[in-house]
Amino acid sequence: MTHLLDTNILVPIADLMIASVALTHDMTLVTHNTIDYEQIPGLRLADWLAP
């Protein structure tokens, strides 16, 4: 997460907490709100509403 500080990328603390759980457990984060998580390096995302 230090990368986010170095690049001045702002991510809400609640989103960082959710992302950290997914990263810690090597899980894919499933959400329709992918835009808030796309800046987090190493985080795998899946949009559950995408075709």
C-alpha positions as CSV (number, residue, x, y, z in Angstrom):
1,M,0.0,0.0,0.0
2,T,3.0,2.3,0.2
3,H,2.8,2.7,-3.5
4,L,-0.5,4.5,-3.1
5,L,1.1,7.1,-0.8
6,D,4.0,7.6,-3.2
7,T,1.6,8.4,-6.1
8,N,-0.9,10.4,-4.1
9,I,-3.7,8.1,-5.0
10,L,-6.6,8.5,-2.6
11,V,-8.7,5.5,-1.7
12,P,-11.3,5.6,1.1
13,I,-10.1,3.8,4.2
14,A,-13.1,1.4,4.1
15,D,-12.1,0.3,0.6
16,L,-8.5,-0.2,1.7
17,M,-9.6,-2.4,4.6
18,I,-11.7,-4.5,2.2
19,A,-8.9,-4.8,-0.3
20,S,-6.4,-5.7,2.4
21,V,-8.4,-8.7,3.4
22,A,-8.6,-9.9,-0.2
23,L,-4.9,-9.3,-0.7
24,T,-3.9,-11.0,2.6
25,H,-5.9,-14.1,1.8
26,D,-5.0,-14.2,-2.0
27,M,-8.6,-13.8,-2.9
28,T,-10.4,-12.1,-5.8
29,L,-12.5,-9.1,-4.8
30,V,-16.0,-9.4,-6.3
31,T,-17.8,-6.0,-6.6
32,H,-19.6,-3.9,-9.1
33,N,-17.7,-0.9,-7.7
34,T,-14.4,-1.7,-9.4
35,I,-13.4,1.9,-10.0
36,D,-12.6,2.4,-6.3
37,Y,-10.3,-0.6,-6.3
38,E,-8.5,-0.4,-9.7
39,Q,-5.6,1.7,-8.3
40,I,-4.6,-0.9,-5.7
41,P,-1.6,-3.0,-7.0
42,G,-1.9,-6.7,-7.0
43,L,-5.6,-6.8,-6.2
44,R,-7.6,-9.1,-8.5
45,L,-11.1,-7.8,-9.3
46,A,-14.2,-9.4,-10.7
47,D,-17.4,-7.3,-11.6
48,W,-20.3,-9.5,-10.6
49,L,-22.6,-7.6,-13.0
50,A,-20.3,-7.7,-16.0
51,P,-21.4,-10.0,-18.9
